[in-house]
Amino acid sequence: MSASATSQARARIAFLPDQRRFHLQDGPIDLIVEGFGHPREIRAAYEAAAQRFVSVLDELCEELPLLRQPATRDSSLPRGPVACRMMLAVKPHADGTFITPMAAVAGAVAEEILYSMTNAANLARAYVNNGGDIALHLSPGERFTTGAVETRAGKSASLFATTSLDASSPVRGIATSGWRGRSFSLGIADAVTVLAETGAMADAAATIIANAVDVPEHPNVMRVPANDLAPDSDLGFRLVTQHVGRLSQHDIEAALDAGSAVAGSLVSRGLIHSAALRLSGETRVVAHEILHYGEPLHA
């Protein structure tokens, strides 16, 4: 069986029970896709998404050694389009902190699938949600309203920030990172949600900001070397957060101050448009001083 045939057999592609949203899953990649427009155009978009999706994971696996290496300003671009999106998204951060292209993988995959859809069909709007990292398409006159939700064990999910984006907004990517998420984090943020121009840019920035929300060496924070949990982790021996115990109000403020400083720097550099940081029930919002579109992200 060829590699392409193996990928097609492995991938799971089907409509969700509502018959509107499309579900694409292959290994760790798990996408929810929805397009809006004429039924014929939506069908064409979903067919294009499915066709592109089946080869994405294999393409990434072929370049994993490079994608797991720390990025630098001089890093060579990978061959694959998704891998290129990942590298380009993390390079602007490479001088100031440790980051690998894997920090942008979810957003980059969402972008690539959305691109395949909009290149094949005329959609009014669409989104690709890769585990909370989202790529958006908005035609003139269209709008998306979205929210950031905090989930904690044993408690109901709570909405801590919302934003409404219209087509005039430059934002086309939303990403969330934190120690409770599906990826490892060096910080203690429950959630950091970022709005940026692309899904990959938002993903990389959310990772950087969430890592910065921290109180180093706090006795109530349990950390474990990443490679103890996943031997092939791109984080290697770096300590990743596994549990956050009781924090004082001073600790919470200090951690949010540290994350907000990084978020503010990224806003000033034009790398993100806004961010909402959440820790122990407290929310901090960092955004452009003036927003000329939609509504700013707000708590």
C-alpha positions in Angstrom: 0.0 0.0 0.0 1.4 3.4 -0.9 1.9 6.2 1.6 -1.0 8.1 0.2 -3.3 5.1 0.4 -2.2 4.5 4.0 -2.9 8.1 4.9 -6.4 7.9 3.4 -7.1 4.7 5.2 -5.9 6.1 8.5 -7.7 9.4 8.5 -11.3 9.7 9.8 -13.5 12.1 7.9 -17.2 12.5 8.5 -20.0 15.0 9.2 -20.9 15.6 12.8 -24.4 14.7 13.8 -25.7 18.2 13.0 -24.7 17.5 9.4 -23.3 21.0 9.1 -19.8 20.7 10.7 -17.1 18.5 9.2 -14.8 16.4 11.4 -11.3 15.4 10.2 -9.0 13.4 12.5 -5.6 11.8 11.8 -3.4 10.9 14.8 -3.0 14.0 17.0 -4.7 16.3 14.4 -8.4 16.7 15.2 -10.3 19.4 13.2 -13.8 20.8 13.3 -14.6 22.6 10.0 -17.6 24.7 9.1 -18.3 26.7 5.9 -21.2 29.1 5.2 -22.6 30.0 1.8 -24.3 28.2 -1.1 -24.7 24.4 -0.5 -22.8 23.7 -3.7 -19.9 25.9 -2.5 -19.8 24.4 0.9 -19.7 20.9 -0.6 -16.8 21.8 -2.8 -15.0 23.3 0.2 -15.4 20.2 2.3 -14.2 18.0 -0.5 -11.1 20.1 -0.9 -10.5 20.0 2.8 -10.7 16.3 2.9 -8.4 15.8 -0.1 -5.8 18.1 1.4 -6.1 16.7 4.9 -5.1 13.2 4.3 -1.5 14.0 3.5 -0.8 16.7 6.1 0.4 14.4 9.0 2.8 12.4 6.8 4.2 15.6 5.4 4.9 16.9 8.9 6.4 13.6 10.0 8.9 13.7 7.2 10.3 17.0 8.6 10.0 16.4 12.3 13.7 16.5 13.1 13.9 20.1 11.8 10.6 21.1 13.3 11.6 20.0 16.8 14.8 22.0 16.7 15.0 25.5 18.3 14.2 28.2 15.7 16.6 31.0 14.9 16.4 34.0 12.6 18.6 32.1 10.1 16.7 28.8 10.2 16.1 27.3 6.8 12.6 27.0 5.6 11.2 23.5 5.5 9.9 22.0 2.3 6.2 21.4 3.1 3.7 24.3 3.1 2.4 23.6 6.7 5.9 23.3 8.0 6.8 26.6 6.3 3.9 28.3 8.0 5.1 27.0 11.3 8.7 28.2 10.8 7.6 31.7 9.6 5.3 32.1 12.6 8.0 31.3 15.2 11.0 33.1 13.6 10.0 36.6 14.9 10.3 35.2 18.5 13.5 33.3 18.1 15.9 36.0 19.2 14.2 36.5 22.6 13.3 33.1 23.8 13.4 29.3 23.2 10.8 28.3 20.6 10.5 25.5 18.0 8.2 25.4 15.0 6.1 22.9 16.8 4.7 25.9 18.8 2.7 26.8 15.8 1.7 23.4 14.4 -2.0 23.5 15.3 -2.6 26.9 13.9 -0.6 26.2 10.8 -2.6 23.1 10.1 -5.8 25.0 10.5 -4.6 27.7 8.1 -3.6 25.1 5.5 -7.0 23.4 5.5 -8.8 26.7 5.4 -6.7 27.8 2.5 -7.6 24.6 0.6 -11.3 25.4 1.2 -11.3 29.0 0.2 -9.2 28.3 -2.9 -11.7 25.7 -4.1 -15.0 27.5 -3.2 -16.7 30.8 -2.8 -17.6 30.9 0.9 -19.2 33.7 2.9 -17.3 32.7 6.0 -15.6 29.6 7.3 -13.5 28.4 10.2 -11.2 25.5 10.9 -10.8 24.7 14.6 -7.8 22.6 15.5 -8.4 21.9 19.2 -9.0 25.5 20.0 -6.5 27.0 17.5 -8.7 28.6 14.8 -8.2 29.9 11.3 -11.0 32.2 10.0 -12.3 33.3 6.7 -14.6 36.4 6.4 -16.0 37.9 3.2 -17.1 41.5 3.2 -20.0 42.2 5.4 -19.5 39.0 7.4 -18.8 38.7 11.2 -17.7 36.1 13.7 -18.4 36.3 17.5 -16.2 34.0 19.6 -15.4 33.4 23.2 -12.6 32.1 25.4 -13.8 29.4 27.8 -11.9 28.2 30.9 -12.5 24.5 31.9 -11.4 23.2 35.3 -11.7 19.7 36.7 -14.9 19.3 38.7 -16.3 22.8 37.7 -18.5 24.0 34.9 -16.9 25.7 32.0 -16.8 29.5 32.3 -16.6 32.2 29.6 -13.9 34.7 30.5 -13.5 36.8 27.3 -15.4 37.4 24.1 -14.7 39.3 20.9 -16.7 40.1 17.7 -14.7 40.3 14.5 -15.9 41.6 11.2 -14.4 41.4 7.7 -12.6 44.7 8.1 -10.6 43.2 11.0 -7.1 42.0 10.1 -7.5 39.2 12.6 -7.8 35.7 11.0 -6.3 33.6 13.7 -7.3 32.7 17.3 -5.3 30.4 19.6 -5.3 29.4 23.2 -2.4 28.0 25.3 -1.9 27.1 28.9 -0.8 24.4 31.3 -4.2 22.7 31.2 -4.2 22.4 27.4 -3.2 19.4 25.2 0.3 20.7 24.8 3.0 21.2 27.4 3.5 24.7 28.9 6.5 26.1 30.8 4.2 28.6 32.6 1.2 28.4 35.0 -1.5 30.2 33.0 -4.9 28.4 33.0 -5.4 29.9 29.5 -4.0 32.6 27.2 -6.1 33.4 24.2 -4.5 35.5 21.4 -5.9 37.2 18.3 -3.5 37.6 15.4 -3.4 37.9 11.6 -3.0 34.2 11.1 -3.7 31.0 12.9 0.0 30.1 13.1 1.0 33.5 14.4 -1.7 33.3 17.1 -0.6 29.8 18.1 3.1 30.8 18.4 2.3 33.9 20.4 -0.1 32.2 22.8 2.6 29.6 23.6 5.2 32.4 24.3 2.8 34.4 26.5 1.5 31.3 28.4 5.1 30.3 29.1 5.7 33.8 30.6 2.8 33.7 33.0 4.8 32.2 35.8 6.3 32.5 39.3 9.5 30.5 39.0 10.4 27.9 41.6 7.1 28.3 43.5 6.7 25.4 45.9 3.0 24.8 45.0 3.8 24.4 41.3 4.7 20.8 40.2 7.0 20.6 37.2 8.4 17.6 35.3 11.0 17.4 32.5 9.1 17.3 29.3 11.1 14.3 28.0 10.1 12.3 31.1 6.5 12.6 29.9 7.2 12.4 26.1 10.7 11.2 25.2 10.5 12.9 21.7 9.2 16.2 23.0 10.7 19.3 21.3 11.0 20.8 24.8 13.6 18.2 25.8 14.7 18.5 29.5 12.8 21.8 30.1 10.4 21.7 33.1 6.7 21.7 32.1 3.9 22.4 34.5 1.8 19.5 35.7 -0.1 20.9 38.7 -0.7 24.4 40.1 -1.7 24.5 43.8 -2.7 27.5 45.9 -1.3 30.8 44.9 -1.4 34.0 46.9 -2.9 37.1 45.3 0.6 38.5 45.0 1.7 35.4 43.1 -1.2 35.7 40.8 -0.6 39.4 40.1 3.1 38.8 39.6 2.5 36.0 37.1 0.0 37.9 35.1 2.3 41.0 35.1 5.0 38.9 33.6 2.7 37.5 30.9 1.2 40.9 30.2 4.6 42.4 29.7 5.4 39.8 27.0 1.9 40.2 25.4 2.3 44.0 25.4 5.7 43.7 23.6 4.1 41.4 20.9 1.3 43.9 20.4 3.8 46.8 20.0 5.7 44.8 17.5 2.6 44.1 15.5 2.8 40.3 16.0 -0.6 40.1 17.8 -3.6 42.2 18.1 -4.8 41.3 21.5 -4.6 38.7 24.3 -6.6 37.6 27.3 -4.6 36.0 30.1 -6.4 33.8 32.7 -5.0 32.6 36.0 -6.8 31.4 39.2 -10.0 33.2 38.3 -8.2 36.5 37.4 -8.2 37.9 33.8 -5.8 40.4 32.3 -6.5 41.8 28.8 -3.8 43.3 26.6 -4.9 45.0 23.4 -4.2 47.7 20.9 -4.7 51.2 22.4 -7.3 51.9 19.6 -9.2 49.2 17.7 -10.8 50.3 14.4 -12.7 47.1 13.9 -15.4 45.1 15.6 -15.1 45.1 19.3 -11.9 44.7 21.3 -11.4 41.5 23.3 -12.9 42.1 26.7 -13.3 40.3 29.9 
